[in-house]
Amino acid sequence: MKCKYKVVVVGLGVVGSASLWRLSCSEREVLGVDSGAPVNLSASSHGASRIFRRAYWEGQSYLPLLSQSDKLWRELDRTCSRHLIFHTGGLFIGPVTSGVVPKSAATAQQGNINHALFSAERTAEFFPAFHILEGMEAVYEDGAYTIAADDSKLHMLNLAVRNGAEVRFGTSVASIIKTSQGLAVQFGGGELVHTERVILSTGAALGNTLISDLSGLLQPKSVPVYWFKPKSKGDLDFLKGFPAFLYQLPDGRLLYGTPEIGTEEPGVKIGFHNYQQRRFDASTHAQPVKDSDVEQISACVEQIFPGLNSIPFASKKCIYTMSQDESFIIDESVDLSGVFYVSACSGHGFKFATGLGDVLARAALNGFLSEEVSMFYASRFSVNNK
Ligand SMILES: Cc1cc2nc3c(=O)[nH]c(=O)nc-3n(C[C@H](O)[C@H](O)[C@H](O)COP(=O)(O)OP(=O)(O)OC[C@H]3O[C@@H](n4cnc5c(N)ncnc54)[C@H](O)[C@@H]3O)c2cc1C
């Protein structure tokens, strides 16, 4: 390992890995560092699958970054001998009058995104695995897909290393220091590397370590996720063509899920997006999912997926790092200029990683953040004077 780099990326979850990949396309003097393993079970990016959708109920303002991210996911997929994106489509179900269905449809119309509005009867006809509750309909986005999450992240790292980047796992960064020539990154063991710029993508740790900009603004949550299998072999048939989905229940709870896309995680993955979130506590995060949580999701699965065995055969926990408005935060540190930080979670950041990595790479090489991500600046919380 050298002792001087143009850019150091601290935190190699999906956002840091994407940043390193994009950086390495035009700059060889780059280093990526992570305290964990390449597939880090105690962070947010691990697992077989994530949903990519553009009929974004969260708002039309995400559309430009979604388009850029989509383009780069497809580019990434083309460079890999294995499939990284699976064209599963996306089905978004919920009450007709409010929430996910009208909001997804509005974004799709605004963004000219191919979609169809399905009545309950049509949904049942095309997607028999789903039971549609009274007063509900669906938006189907044909171009939505399921990303092979671990494989994609590892492929970005492979490409980065092939392009000349260096990576170091199992190495924690203890501090970032201003020097007369730029910045220095100090590892837990005391070793120091010098750099012009830093991309800080440390996930749940971003709010309370290395910089003070986001102090008090991020709340890491422990969230369970579950896997379900069909009740019988006969039910396997209707799981063919099973899409990535969102299902908003009448009481507002929002379920998400992905089909099986490989052998890594068999069965249908299902979790609550806005429920069963508990304050992250490292001492309890590794404990098994609570029985009461399993009972709650089983009751929902029983109701809306008649062909699935409602008792999950596997469950585990992951981390959502929530911001106050459930959107991302990207900015340059006020105290440490040249440090560009990114918190891209609130449970929906994976799909944006390629686009964000590209923006961050350009920021680190040019020395300033592009206006295209101004909606994510930290100044919206009035924490800095930018
Ligand atoms: C169950 C679940 C399902 C999800 N589903 C979707 C979905 O379908 N679609 C979607 O778009 N998004 C989804 N998300 C959200 C998405 O996975 C996250 O937004 C994304 O993974 C965040 O990535 P990250 O790189 O910011 O953080 P992380 O993956 O947490 O990476 C941060 C890294 O920083 C490292 N680190 C921390 N501190 C240090 C330090 N001091 N020194 C060195 N390294 C350090 C950590 O080891 C870690 O590897 C889901 C999330 C979960 C948990």
Ligand as a Chemical Component Dictionary entry (heavy atoms), coordinates in Angstrom:
data_LIG
# 
_chem_comp.id                   LIG 
_chem_comp.type                 NON-POLYMER 
_chem_comp.pdbx_formal_charge   0 
_chem_comp.three_letter_code    LIG 
# 
loop_
_chem_comp_atom.comp_id 
_chem_comp_atom.atom_id 
_chem_comp_atom.alt_atom_id 
_chem_comp_atom.type_symbol 
_chem_comp_atom.charge 
_chem_comp_atom.model_Cartn_x 
_chem_comp_atom.model_Cartn_y 
_chem_comp_atom.model_Cartn_z 
_chem_comp_atom.pdbx_ordinal 
LIG C1  C1  C 0 -33.476 -5.375 4.542  1  
LIG C2  C2  C 0 -33.173 -4.231 3.625  2  
LIG C3  C3  C 0 -33.788 -4.177 2.371  3  
LIG C4  C4  C 0 -33.533 -3.107 1.521  4  
LIG N1  N1  N 0 -34.130 -3.096 0.287  5  
LIG C5  C5  C 0 -33.825 -2.101 -0.592 6  
LIG C6  C6  C 0 -34.343 -2.151 -1.904 7  
LIG O1  O1  O 0 -35.048 -3.093 -2.291 8  
LIG N2  N2  N 0 -34.002 -1.135 -2.748 9  
LIG C7  C7  C 0 -33.205 -0.102 -2.376 10 
LIG O2  O2  O 0 -32.946 0.789  -3.185 11 
LIG N3  N3  N 0 -32.664 -0.048 -1.128 12 
LIG C8  C8  C 0 -32.962 -1.023 -0.237 13 
LIG N4  N4  N 0 -32.421 -1.019 1.025  14 
LIG C9  C9  C 0 -31.522 0.095  1.419  15 
LIG C10 C10 C 0 -30.100 -0.127 0.957  16 
LIG O3  O3  O 0 -29.697 -1.464 1.146  17 
LIG C11 C11 C 0 -29.176 0.841  1.701  18 
LIG O4  O4  O 0 -29.658 2.154  1.441  19 
LIG C12 C12 C 0 -27.741 0.743  1.214  20 
LIG O5  O5  O 0 -27.283 -0.587 1.293  21 
LIG C13 C13 C 0 -26.829 1.658  2.060  22 
LIG O6  O6  O 0 -25.499 1.435  1.634  23 
LIG P1  P1  P 0 -24.251 2.224  2.221  24 
LIG O7  O7  O 0 -23.094 1.889  1.347  25 
LIG O8  O8  O 0 -24.615 3.662  2.393  26 
LIG O9  O9  O 0 -24.054 1.686  3.715  27 
LIG P2  P2  P 0 -23.471 0.287  4.276  28 
LIG O10 O10 O 0 -23.852 -0.838 3.405  29 
LIG O11 O11 O 0 -23.895 0.226  5.706  30 
LIG O12 O12 O 0 -21.900 0.461  4.192  31 
LIG C14 C14 C 0 -21.161 1.233  5.107  32 
LIG C15 C15 C 0 -19.804 0.583  5.249  33 
LIG O13 O13 O 0 -18.954 1.472  5.999  34 
LIG C16 C16 C 0 -18.080 0.690  6.773  35 
LIG N5  N5  N 0 -17.557 1.520  7.871  36 
LIG C17 C17 C 0 -18.247 2.130  8.873  37 
LIG N6  N6  N 0 -17.415 2.829  9.672  38 
LIG C18 C18 C 0 -16.161 2.649  9.166  39 
LIG C19 C19 C 0 -14.872 3.114  9.554  40 
LIG N7  N7  N 0 -14.695 3.933  10.610 41 
LIG N8  N8  N 0 -13.794 2.716  8.834  42 
LIG C20 C20 C 0 -13.935 1.904  7.746  43 
LIG N9  N9  N 0 -15.146 1.441  7.330  44 
LIG C21 C21 C 0 -16.240 1.812  8.033  45 
LIG C22 C22 C 0 -18.954 -0.476 7.251  46 
LIG O14 O14 O 0 -18.168 -1.588 7.612  47 
LIG C23 C23 C 0 -19.843 -0.727 6.024  48 
LIG O15 O15 O 0 -19.338 -1.765 5.207  49 
LIG C24 C24 C 0 -32.659 -2.066 1.917  50 
LIG C25 C25 C 0 -32.032 -2.121 3.168  51 
LIG C26 C26 C 0 -32.269 -3.195 4.013  52 
LIG C27 C27 C 0 -31.578 -3.225 5.329  53 
# 
loop_
_chem_comp_bond.comp_id 
_chem_comp_bond.atom_id_1 
_chem_comp_bond.atom_id_2 
_chem_comp_bond.value_order 
_chem_comp_bond.pdbx_ordinal 
LIG C1  C2  SING 1  
LIG C2  C3  SING 2  
LIG C2  C26 DOUB 3  
LIG C3  C4  DOUB 4  
LIG C4  N1  SING 5  
LIG C4  C24 SING 6  
LIG N1  C5  DOUB 7  
LIG C5  C6  SING 8  
LIG C5  C8  SING 9  
LIG C6  O1  DOUB 10 
LIG C6  N2  SING 11 
LIG N2  C7  SING 12 
LIG C7  O2  DOUB 13 
LIG C7  N3  SING 14 
LIG N3  C8  DOUB 15 
LIG C8  N4  SING 16 
LIG N4  C9  SING 17 
LIG N4  C24 SING 18 
LIG C9  C10 SING 19 
LIG C10 O3  SING 20 
LIG C10 C11 SING 21 
LIG C11 O4  SING 22 
LIG C11 C12 SING 23 
LIG C12 O5  SING 24 
LIG C12 C13 SING 25 
LIG C13 O6  SING 26 
LIG O6  P1  SING 27 
LIG P1  O7  DOUB 28 
LIG P1  O8  SING 29 
LIG P1  O9  SING 30 
LIG O9  P2  SING 31 
LIG P2  O10 DOUB 32 
LIG P2  O11 SING 33 
LIG P2  O12 SING 34 
LIG O12 C14 SING 35 
LIG C14 C15 SING 36 
LIG C15 O13 SING 37 
LIG C15 C23 SING 38 
LIG O13 C16 SING 39 
LIG C16 N5  SING 40 
LIG C16 C22 SING 41 
LIG N5  C17 SING 42 
LIG N5  C21 SING 43 
LIG C17 N6  DOUB 44 
LIG N6  C18 SING 45 
LIG C18 C19 SING 46 
LIG C18 C21 DOUB 47 
LIG C19 N7  SING 48 
LIG C19 N8  DOUB 49 
LIG N8  C20 SING 50 
LIG C20 N9  DOUB 51 
LIG N9  C21 SING 52 
LIG C22 O14 SING 53 
LIG C22 C23 SING 54 
LIG C23 O15 SING 55 
LIG C24 C25 DOUB 56 
LIG C25 C26 SING 57 
LIG C26 C27 SING 58 
# 
